[in-house]
Amino acid sequence: MKLGRALPWLGVVAGALLLVNVNVLGARWYKRWDFTSDKLYSLSQPTRELLQGLSGPVEISVLLSKGDPLLVSVRHMLEAYGAVTRQLRVTYVDPDRSPAEFLALQQKYQILAGKADDGRIVTDAVIVMAQGDQTAGASQRHWFITSDELVRFDEESGRSRPALEQALSSGLANVLRTEKPKLCFTTGHREPTLDDVGPEGLSELKQRLFKNNYDVQNVDASSPKASFGDCVAVVVPTPELEFSSDEAKRLADYVRGGGSALLLLGPTLGDAPQVRGTGLELVLELAGVSLGRNVVFEQDAAARLPRGSGELFFAKLRSHAITRGVLHEDDKLSSRVLVVQARSVTPNGGATLLMESSAEAFALQDLRELETASGSPNVASAEHKSFGLAAARELPLAPGSKATHGPRLFVTGANNLAWNRNFQDPSLYGNRRLIENAISWAAARPSMISVPEKREREVGLSLSEESLGEVLRYVLLYMPLSAGLIGAFVLLRRRNLERQSRRAPSGGTES
């Protein structure tokens, strides 16, 4: 009897132990599944590598009210981050419901705040990331993320593109890096400027470099006092004018001394329709390449764009650290790199070819040969072959050098790899990733966090004439008809049951 009374209690204890074990196992081996159609909360490989490399805690303060539509997405994404690392300390502060806590954070990080027309508190930062302890006297690094960085909205199309992972990962990368390597861009030869916001400017690249903790500076290479000594790498961004021999020598001496360089030397035309030289033969000789004074025209219909004569085309990539993340073993996964005018790059001394045209391309030195009297390209006499478009080389370490690698040089004959357009058009992700990888490789820095963009989504309700007609049929026809059919079925079934009950014989017996 006593054993029988104890069995229920033993069952309760066993069930409790089972629940405890399940919770312990769930905490140690945490697993999440993303069933969203666009895999909105599935992390990319660069983000996973960043999270797995965290060596210390990072504080993340989310300053979103409970009614903010972004809060749910931010929570889900930070949970996905937390599944990879336990170094994140996430706190949620509602500025409207927790004014004292918000005021403390506002004073700590100097956050700007104001009130909207409906009384809600609006801040210039919705997420603050910080590492380091100010109270211990150590310098604290922090990074602000605004609401505009979480979602990109196109007013013309009425569509939005989630950018939450890109914003969070870029913020983490910026907080973690303590030093700021100086990256120098040459000026003085009519190069595109870092402040140019046009489609062919460099302002977007400057912003990307700044967020990845680079100190971006202009250096007037035409000045006799120009010095590249403290630059981790020098970028020559498509100069229109040739370098003089003294200017080229200064840059070559910098490379011989252990410096790295990225030479973006697209074709530029002089007064005659002929491609100018660059004047950088001394540096190109160190890079182990020769640069053609020509323009490459692609004739492969599968690679070239329909407009133009073939100067706009998708290049073929070869395996290298610079093409990692752009080129995959499965071609279906590879991102394409669009070339907008390029001159040929020929490796001739230890350089590795990274990018090339198809075997159906040809190159012209005098662009007057491009058009005939009939207005069609004159390609009959041109030699068709594959032309190199970009190459890279790492030189041996100088004697007595304590550096971890020798000077690194990246040379491309393409005009457009650093343009703003690459960062504004999602279809040009391959261009963006290639130039970011090239800078990271030359500067010997970790790869910049470049997350593939998610697909655009409709924002709000957009009704066409066809969809309005469909709604009308659903409301006035399908829904009433369905309700009527269900009512008729219930009525007929009830009448049938009533008839059966009347026909059934009486269940009673006479005594």
C-alpha positions in Angstrom: 0.0 0.0 0.0 2.8 2.4 0.9 4.6 1.7 -2.3 1.5 2.3 -4.3 1.1 5.7 -2.7 4.8 6.6 -3.4 4.7 5.7 -7.1 2.8 8.9 -8.2 5.4 11.0 -6.3 8.3 9.1 -7.9 6.7 9.8 -11.3 6.5 13.5 -10.5 10.1 13.6 -9.4 11.2 11.6 -12.5 9.3 14.0 -14.8 10.9 17.0 -13.1 14.3 15.5 -13.5 13.6 14.9 -17.2 12.5 18.5 -17.7 15.7 19.7 -16.0 17.8 17.5 -18.2 16.1 18.7 -21.3 16.6 22.3 -20.3 20.3 21.7 -19.6 20.8 20.0 -22.9 18.9 22.8 -24.7 21.1 25.4 -23.0 24.4 23.7 -23.9 23.4 22.7 -27.5 21.3 25.6 -28.7 19.8 25.2 -32.1 17.5 27.6 -34.1 15.7 27.0 -37.4 14.9 29.8 -39.9 11.6 29.1 -41.7 11.2 32.6 -43.3 10.9 32.5 -47.1 14.0 34.7 -47.6 16.1 33.3 -44.6 16.0 36.7 -43.0 17.6 35.4 -39.8 20.2 33.0 -41.2 23.6 34.4 -40.7 26.2 34.7 -43.4 29.7 33.2 -43.1 31.5 36.5 -42.6 29.2 37.2 -39.6 29.7 33.8 -38.1 33.5 34.2 -38.4 33.3 37.6 -36.7 31.2 36.2 -33.8 33.3 33.2 -33.3 36.4 35.4 -33.0 35.0 37.5 -30.1 37.4 37.3 -27.2 35.6 39.7 -24.8 32.0 40.8 -24.0 30.3 43.4 -26.1 27.4 45.4 -24.7 24.5 46.0 -27.0 21.8 48.5 -26.0 18.6 48.4 -28.1 16.7 51.7 -27.8 13.4 50.8 -29.4 9.9 51.2 -28.0 7.7 48.1 -27.7 5.4 49.4 -30.4 8.2 49.8 -32.9 7.8 47.4 -35.8 11.6 46.9 -36.0 11.8 45.5 -32.5 10.7 42.0 -33.4 13.2 41.7 -36.2 16.0 43.0 -34.0 15.2 40.5 -31.3 15.2 37.6 -33.7 18.5 38.6 -35.3 20.2 39.2 -31.9 19.0 35.7 -30.8 20.6 34.3 -33.9 23.8 36.1 -33.0 23.5 34.8 -29.4 23.3 31.2 -30.8 26.9 31.6 -32.2 28.5 33.4 -29.3 27.9 34.1 -25.6 30.0 37.3 -25.6 27.0 39.6 -26.3 25.3 41.4 -23.4 22.0 42.6 -24.9 19.7 45.0 -23.0 16.4 46.4 -24.3 15.5 49.9 -23.1 12.1 51.5 -24.0 12.6 55.3 -24.1 8.9 55.9 -23.5 8.4 53.4 -20.6 11.8 53.5 -19.0 12.8 57.2 -19.1 15.3 57.0 -16.2 17.2 54.1 -17.8 17.2 55.8 -21.2 18.4 59.1 -19.7 21.4 57.3 -18.2 22.3 55.8 -21.5 21.7 59.1 -23.2 24.2 60.8 -21.0 26.7 58.0 -21.2 26.9 57.9 -25.0 25.8 61.5 -25.8 22.7 60.3 -27.7 20.6 63.0 -29.3 16.9 62.6 -28.6 13.6 64.5 -29.3 9.9 64.0 -29.3 7.7 63.3 -32.3 4.3 64.8 -32.9 2.6 61.9 -31.2 4.8 62.2 -28.1 7.1 59.3 -28.8 10.8 59.8 -28.1 13.0 59.7 -31.2 16.7 59.1 -31.0 19.6 59.4 -33.5 20.7 55.9 -32.5 18.4 52.8 -32.1 21.2 50.4 -31.3 24.5 51.2 -29.4 27.4 48.8 -29.3 30.2 49.2 -26.8 33.3 47.4 -25.6 35.5 48.3 -22.7 34.8 49.6 -19.2 34.9 53.4 -18.7 34.6 53.0 -15.0 37.9 51.1 -14.9 39.7 53.9 -16.6 40.1 52.0 -19.9 39.0 53.6 -23.2 35.6 52.5 -24.3 34.8 52.1 -28.0 31.2 52.4 -29.1 29.3 52.5 -32.4 25.8 53.9 -33.2 23.3 52.2 -35.5 20.4 54.3 -36.8 17.0 53.1 -38.0 17.8 54.0 -41.6 20.7 51.5 -41.5 18.4 48.6 -40.5 16.0 48.9 -43.4 16.5 50.5 -46.8 13.3 51.9 -48.3 12.8 53.0 -51.9 10.1 55.6 -52.0 9.7 55.3 -55.8 9.0 51.6 -55.9 7.5 51.4 -52.4 9.7 48.4 -51.6 12.1 47.8 -48.6 15.2 45.8 -48.3 16.3 44.4 -44.9 19.8 45.4 -43.9 19.8 44.3 -40.2 22.7 41.8 -40.4 24.9 44.2 -42.4 24.4 47.0 -39.8 25.0 44.8 -36.8 28.0 43.0 -38.2 29.6 46.2 -39.4 29.0 47.8 -36.0 30.6 44.9 -34.2 33.6 44.9 -36.5 34.1 48.6 -35.9 33.9 48.2 -32.1 36.4 45.4 -32.0 39.2 47.0 -33.9 41.3 49.2 -31.7 43.9 50.6 -34.2 43.0 52.6 -37.3 45.4 51.8 -40.2 45.9 54.7 -42.5 44.8 54.1 -46.1 46.0 56.7 -48.6 44.3 57.7 -51.9 46.3 59.6 -54.4 45.2 63.0 -55.8 46.7 65.5 -58.2 46.0 63.6 -61.4 42.3 64.2 -61.8 41.3 61.0 -59.9 37.8 60.5 -58.6 37.5 62.0 -55.1 36.5 60.5 -51.8 33.9 63.2 -51.4 32.2 62.7 -54.8 28.7 61.4 -54.2 28.0 60.8 -57.9 27.7 57.3 -59.4 31.4 57.3 -60.4 32.7 58.9 -57.1 34.3 57.2 -54.1 32.2 58.5 -51.2 30.5 55.1 -50.7 33.8 53.3 -50.5 35.1 55.9 -48.1 32.1 55.3 -45.8 32.6 51.6 -46.0 36.3 52.0 -45.1 35.4 54.4 -42.2 32.9 51.9 -40.8 35.6 49.2 -40.9 37.9 51.4 -38.8 40.3 52.7 -41.5 41.7 56.2 -41.4 41.1 57.3 -45.0 43.4 60.2 -46.2 44.1 62.0 -49.4 47.8 62.3 -50.5 48.7 64.7 -53.3 51.1 62.5 -55.3 52.0 65.4 -57.5 53.6 67.4 -54.7 57.4 67.0 -54.2 56.7 66.7 -50.4 54.2 63.8 -50.8 55.0 61.0 -48.4 53.4 57.6 -48.1 55.5 56.4 -45.2 52.7 56.0 -42.7 50.2 54.5 -45.1 49.3 50.8 -44.7 48.5 50.8 -48.4 48.2 53.4 -51.2 45.3 53.4 -53.7 45.7 55.0 -57.1 42.0 55.4 -58.3 42.0 55.8 -62.1 44.0 58.9 -62.7 43.3 60.8 -65.9 46.7 62.3 -66.2 50.0 60.5 -66.3 52.4 60.4 -63.3 55.7 62.0 -63.9 58.9 60.0 -63.5 59.7 61.6 -60.1 56.1 60.9 -58.8 56.3 57.3 -60.0 59.7 56.8 -58.4 58.4 58.0 -55.0 55.6 55.4 -55.2 58.0 52.7 -56.3 60.4 53.5 -53.4 57.4 53.2 -51.0 56.7 49.7 -52.4 60.3 48.7 -52.2 60.4 49.8 -48.6 57.6 47.4 -47.7 54.4 49.3 -48.7 51.4 47.9 -50.5 49.5 49.5 -53.4 46.3 49.1 -55.3 46.5 50.5 -58.9 43.1 51.0 -60.4 44.2 52.0 -63.9 41.3 52.1 -66.2 41.6 53.5 -69.7 41.4 57.2 -70.1 41.4 59.0 -73.5 43.6 61.9 -74.6 42.7 64.6 -77.1 42.9 61.9 -79.8 40.7 58.8 -79.4 43.7 56.9 -78.0 44.3 55.6 -74.5 46.7 57.5 -72.4 49.6 55.9 -70.6 49.9 55.9 -66.8 53.5 56.8 -66.2 53.6 54.1 -63.5 55.9 51.7 -65.4 58.3 51.5 -62.4 55.5 50.3 -60.1 54.0 48.0 -62.7 57.4 46.4 -63.1 57.5 45.7 -59.4 54.0 44.2 -59.7 55.2 41.9 -62.5 52.6 43.1 -65.1 52.4 45.2 -68.2 49.5 47.4 -68.9 48.1 47.8 -72.5 47.2 51.2 -73.9 44.0 49.8 -75.3 40.3 49.1 -74.5 39.0 45.5 -74.3 35.7 44.7 -76.0 33.9 41.5 -75.1 32.0 39.7 -78.0 30.7 36.7 -76.1 26.9 37.2 -76.0 26.6 35.4 -72.7 29.1 37.8 -71.0 28.5 41.2 -72.6 25.7 43.6 -72.0 23.3 44.3 -75.0 24.1 48.0 -75.1 27.4 49.3 -76.4 30.0 47.6 -78.5 31.1 45.1 -75.8 32.9 47.5 -73.4 30.4 46.5 -70.7 30.7 42.8 -69.8 31.0 40.3 -66.9 34.5 39.2 -66.3 35.7 35.7 -65.5 37.4 35.2 -62.1 40.3 33.0 -61.0 40.9 31.5 -57.5 42.8 33.8 -55.1 42.4 35.3 -51.7 41.0 38.5 -53.3 38.2 36.6 -55.1 37.2 34.6 -52.0 33.6 35.1 -51.3 33.0 36.2 -54.9 34.1 33.1 -56.8 32.8 29.7 -55.6 33.4 26.2 -56.9 29.8 26.0 -58.0 29.5 28.7 -60.7 25.8 29.1 -59.8 26.8 30.5 -56.5 29.4 32.9 -57.9 28.8 36.6 -57.9 29.4 38.3 -61.2 31.8 41.2 -61.6 30.7 43.8 -64.1 33.4 45.7 -66.0 32.7 49.1 -67.5 35.6 49.8 -69.9 38.9 48.1 -69.2 42.4 47.9 -70.6 44.4 44.7 -70.7 46.6 43.5 -67.9 49.4 41.0 -68.8 51.3 39.2 -66.1 55.0 38.8 -67.0 56.9 38.5 -63.8 55.4 36.4 -61.0 52.0 38.1 -60.8 48.8 36.0 -60.5 46.0 36.7 -62.9 42.7 37.2 -61.1 40.2 38.4 -63.7 40.0 38.0 -67.5 37.7 38.2 -70.5 36.5 35.4 -72.6 38.4 34.1 -75.6 36.1 36.0 -78.0 37.2 39.5 -76.8 39.4 41.9 -78.8 41.3 45.1 -77.9 41.7 48.3 -79.7 44.4 51.0 -79.2 42.8 53.6 -81.5 39.1 53.8 -81.0 38.5 55.2 -84.4 38.8 51.6 -85.7 35.7 50.7 -83.7 33.2 52.2 -86.1 33.0 51.8 -89.8 31.0 53.9 -92.3 28.0 51.6 -91.8 28.0 52.3 -88.1 28.8 48.7 -86.9 32.0 47.6 -85.1 34.9 46.8 -87.3 36.2 43.6 -85.7 37.2 41.6 -88.7 40.9 42.5 -88.5 41.1 42.5 -84.7 42.7 39.5 -82.9 40.2 37.7 -80.7 41.7 36.2 -77.5 41.3 36.2 -73.7 42.7 39.4 -72.1 43.7 39.7 -68.4 41.9 42.4 -66.5 43.4 42.2 -63.0 46.4 40.7 -61.3 48.1 40.6 -57.9 51.5 39.9 -56.5 53.2 39.6 -53.2 56.9 40.6 -53.2 59.5 38.9 -50.9 60.3 40.5 -47.6 63.0 43.1 -47.5 66.2 41.9 -45.7 65.9 42.5 -42.0 62.2 43.3 -42.2 60.0 42.1 -39.3 56.8 42.4 -41.3 54.5 39.4 -41.6 54.3 39.6 -45.4 56.1 41.4 -48.2 54.7 44.3 -50.2 51.4 43.4 -51.9 50.3 44.9 -55.2 46.9 44.7 -56.9 46.6 46.0 -60.5 43.4 46.2 -62.5 42.6 47.7 -65.9 38.9 48.1 -65.1 37.5 51.6 -64.6 34.6 50.9 -62.2 35.6 48.6 -59.4 35.5 51.4 -56.7 32.6 53.4 -58.0 29.7 54.4 -55.7 27.3 52.6 -58.1 28.7 49.2 -56.8 27.5 50.0 -53.3 24.1 51.4 -54.4 23.1 48.6 -56.8 22.5 45.2 -55.1 23.2 43.3 -58.4 26.8 44.6 -58.3 27.6 42.8 -55.0 30.5 41.0 -56.8 32.2 44.3 -57.6 31.8 45.6 -54.1 33.1 42.4 -52.5 36.1 42.3 -54.9 37.4 45.8 -54.2 36.8 45.3 -50.4 38.8 42.0 -50.5 41.6 43.6 -52.5 41.9 46.4 -49.9 41.8 43.9 -47.0 44.4 41.7 -48.7 46.8 44.6 -49.5 46.5 46.1 -46.0 46.7 42.6 -44.4 43.5 43.3 -42.5 40.6 41.0 -41.8 38.0 40.9 -44.6 35.5 43.6 -44.4 32.0 42.5 -43.3 30.1 42.4 -46.5 26.8 40.6 -46.2 24.7 39.7 -49.3 21.6 41.8 -49.4 18.2 40.3 -48.9 15.5 40.5 -51.5 13.2 43.6 -51.6 9.7 43.3 -50.1 6.5 45.2 -50.7 5.7 47.8 -48.0 2.1 48.2 -47.2 -0.8 47.1 -49.4 -0.5 47.7 -53.1 -3.7 47.0 -55.1 -3.9 46.9 -58.9 -7.1 46.8 -61.0 -6.8 43.0 -61.2 -6.3 42.5 -57.5 -9.2 44.8 -56.7 -11.4 42.7 -58.9 -10.2 39.6 -57.1 -11.0 41.2 -53.7 -14.5 42.1 -55.0 -15.1 38.5 -56.1 -13.9 37.1 -52.8 -16.1 39.6 -50.7 -19.3 39.6 -52.8 -19.2 36.0 -54.3 -16.8 33.5 -52.8 -17.3 34.3 -49.1 -21.2 34.5 -49.2 -21.4 31.4 -51.4 -19.1 29.5 -49.1 -21.2 30.5 -46.1 -24.4 29.6 -47.9 -23.1 26.2 -48.8 -22.0 25.5 -45.3 -25.4 26.6 -43.9 -27.2 24.4 -46.5 -25.1 21.4 -45.5 -25.8 21.9 -41.8 -29.6 22.4 -42.5 -29.9 19.3 -44.6 -27.9 17.2 -42.2 -30.1 18.3 -39.3 -33.3 17.5 -41.2 -31.9 14.1 -42.1 -31.2 13.3 -38.5 -34.7 14.4 -37.5 -36.3 12.1 -40.1 -34.2 9.2 -38.9 -35.2 9.8 -35.2 -38.9 9.8 -36.2 -38.6 6.5 -38.1 -36.8 4.7 -35.3 -39.0 2.2 -33.3 -39.7 3.0 -29.7 -37.1 1.6 -27.3 -39.6 0.9 -24.4 -41.2 -2.5 -23.5 -44.6 -3.3 -22.1 -44.9 -4.9 -18.7 
